[in-house]
Amino acid sequence: MTSRPLTPNQHHAVRADHHSAPVVRPCAGTECSTTSRRTVMSASACAPTLLNDPAERAALIAAARELVPLLRAHAAETEGRGNLAPEVDAALRAGGFYTLTAPRMFGGREAGVRTVIDVFAELALGCGSSSWVGKIHCGAAFMASLFDDQAREDIWGKDSHAAVSAATNGAASNSVRSAPGGIKVSGEWRYVSGIHQAQWVLLRVVVDAGTTAEPDIRLALLPARDMVITNTWDVAGMEGTGSDSVVVRDAFVPEYRTLAGWRLGGSEQRWQEGERVYNASVSSWLGVSLAGPIIGMAQGALDHVLGTLAGKPITGSTYTDAVRSPSVQLGVADAASLIDTARLHAYRAAADIEAASIEGRRLDVAARARIRMDNGVVMQRCREAMERILDISGTAGFRRSNPLQRFWRDLATGSRTATVSTSLSREIYGRALLGIEEQVTEIV
């Protein structure tokens, strides 16, 4: 399924509460659009986002759709390079996809999480790795936007397309100590997706570790030129993300380019006047936004297989046209429904995040735990959909020349990143439902 630009008679509302499954409710007097062959869930696809104007959102999705053929054409090259193809990097940067979430005053769009999900789901139809890198830059730009204007001016003052990457899951080893006017940073940070495109990098650091009663956790913003990239990304999927490590040696970071960790939880105070989008719980926002590339990979795989079935005989059977086979019909129905389910859970979580941002309200632990669970469901349902799709395709889908095998490997890898762990999400949500206050991770 691919989202279509909104028209005035296509607005729908997604209604969901914390104790029931998402329900799609068309607004009065509206009709659902249809497309040929491609799966359709227009009620959710057309639901208006809370933070972005529908026309602007539709234009961003349309711009992403225009790049899909380019990303698809360079997908094998991106994977082989272990890094985005130069043509892809140039197109994503020029189109503003790295900075969709940056402040408008610095050339960004202040995109809400629902818009981010739909834009990067669209891009993932062409290449999972390319979409993932773009989304990572968007997430890092979102966090960088929480800094004050002096830091934001450093990033985007002279280059509104400057890309930011981030390493927020700790470090292999590091030493961060206080210094007059700031901090001194040394260490190695792993899995920095998009580092090869980045001009700035956010690092999670603990300042003067072991010397304070409570850990002084911060985000430190450094120029990419202050670090050395080491080639450590050697995996079976998401190969094109270039998620290598960075090494920093005694780099000075001024105080204004550090951000206290507690500020990432969202609060009742505006970060900047009028910038409602940045009131969100950052951990919830970052996790749910990753649903975009994952859903797009699953949809891309389904679209590819749907385009190959007509007139294809089924080996070992009397069927000369796979489309006529009930097992194929049931399989594509199952896959499409599983992807739709994933979208609905992502949209419910996004709606909660955006509503809290608009109201200046901090999501409580129960709400954030449910959002993590929603995101875990997204990952699980997309993996299940991929299994159905592979069954339909058969062994032909595993040929190295077949794009399906790349979608499969990329989705299998990306959907298991720590931030979206399905097992941990279930545990977190179960604890919240049972009233257990102690959680097993700070990323809730």
C-alpha positions, 0 to 999 in steps of 0.5 A: 500500500502506498499513501495517496495525496489527500483531497478534501473528501478523503479525510478520515479519523483514526479512533483508538483508546488505551484498552482496545484495538485501533478502529478506523472510522470514516468521517461523515460524507467521505468515501474511500479511494481505491487503486488497482492491484495495490492493497488499500487502506485509505481510511488510515492512509488519509487520516489527517495528521495533527501537527502538519497541514494536510496539503503539506503532508500530501506534498511531502509524500508525493515528493517521496514517491517521485524518488522511489524509482531512483532509490530502487535503481540504486538499491543494489549499489547502495547495498554493495557500497555499504553506504548510500549511492551518491545519487541517492544521498544527493536526492534525499538531501536536496529534497529536504528529507534529512531535515524534515523535522528541523525547525522551520526557522532553519529551513525544516518542516517541523514534521510530526511523527505521523508525517515521518512514518508515511514519508519514509514508508514511501521511500522504503518501497524503493530501498530499505537502507536508504529510507532507514538512513533518511529516517535516522537523520530525521530523528537526530534532527528532531533531537538537535532541534531541542537545543537552543538557537545557538547550537541550532545555528551552528548546525543549520545556520549556513547549510539548511540541508546539513545532516545529523546522525546520532549514537544514543545507545551508549558507547563501546568505551568512553571518557567524558569529563567536565572542562571549563565552559563545557566537556571533553569527550573521548571514546568509541560509539557504535552503530551510527547509521548515516554517519557517512552523510552526516555533518554533525553527530549527537552522542549520548554521554555520561559526564564525570561517571562515578563521581556524582550521586546521579549519572549526569547523562547528556546529549553532546553535539559534535561536528563530524569532522571531530571524529574518525569513522571505523568500518565495523558494520558487517551484517546480513541486512541493512548493509547500505546504512553504513552504520559504522563506529566513530572514535572521538579523541579529547574533543571539546564540546561547549556547554551550549552544545550539550543537553541534559538527558531529563529534557528528552522526556517531554514536558509542559513547557515549550522548547521554543515558542510555537514549536509544538512538535518538540514537546514529545517524549523523545524515546516514544517519538524515535521508536515509533518513527522507525515504523515507517521504513519497516512498514515500507519494506513489507509493503515493497515486498508485497507490491513486488510479488503482486507484480510477478504473479499473473501468468506465473505457473505454480511448480508442483501443481496444475496451476498455470496462473498463480492468481487463480490459486486459492492458497495464493489468494489467501496468502496475499490477503493475509500479508496485506491485512498484517501490514494494515494492522501494523499501520494502524498500531503505528498510527494510534501511537503517533496520534497519542504522541502528537496529541500530547505535543499539542497539549504540552502534556507529558505522556505517563509511563503507562501511555509510553509503555503502550506506545512501545507495545504498539511499535513492537506489534508493528515489527512483529506483524511486518515480519509475519507478512514477510513470511507470507510473501516469501511463501507465495514467491517460493525459492525464486524470491531468494535469488540474489538478483530478486529485490525480494530477498533484499527486502527480507534481509533488511526488514529482518535486521531493522525490525530487531534493533534494540529500540523496537525489540518486540520481546522487551516491548511486551515485557515493558507493557506487561509490567505497566499493566500489572502496576509494576513501577520498576521498569527494565530500561530507561527507554520507555 
